[in-house]
Amino acid sequence: MASFVGLAPRWVPLLRIETLAGVGQFFVFVMMLLLLYVDQRGATLLLVGAFMICNAFLTLASVYLGDAFYGMGFLGATIIGAIFGWFLLNARLQRLEYLTFMAQPMG
């Protein structure tokens, strides 16, 4: 399959890693959108900031480790971001009624 699209066999493992990382990034974006839907801008900022910091540090570490680890930093950041986003969203959804009705003005 890789030769069909003109990809060198050397880059096939990176393609597999980045495909998994793309799925992880999709889950991070879903968590982000759901947090924005329930008007949790602070939690969304926390999620995006944590993802950005994890992505920067883990990507630098994977580049430092060499060719065999290319893409692992992004994959790790998406996994961490998706799990962290799940916990943030779950905590907000458990208190959704309180957060919704307590934010309303009193007449």
C-alpha positions, 0 to 999 in steps of 0.5 A: 500500500505504501509503495502504491502512494509513493511512500518509502517503506522507511516512513510506514511506521511513522504513518501508522503512529501519526494516524493513531495520533490523528484519532487522538487529536480528534478526541481532544477536539471533541472534548474541547467542543463539548466543553465549549458547548456547555460554556466551560471556557476556562476548562477548555483553555486548561485543556488546550494549554495542557495539550500544547505544553505536552505536545511541545515537550513530548515532541522535543523529547521524541526528536531528541531521541531520534528517528525511531521515536518520531511522532511519539511525542504527538501521539503521547500528547493526544493521549494525555489530552484526550484523557485529561479532556474526558476527566474535565468534561465528566466533572463538568457534566456531573455538575451541569444542572448546578452550573446552568441554573446558578449562572442565571441572573435573579430576575 
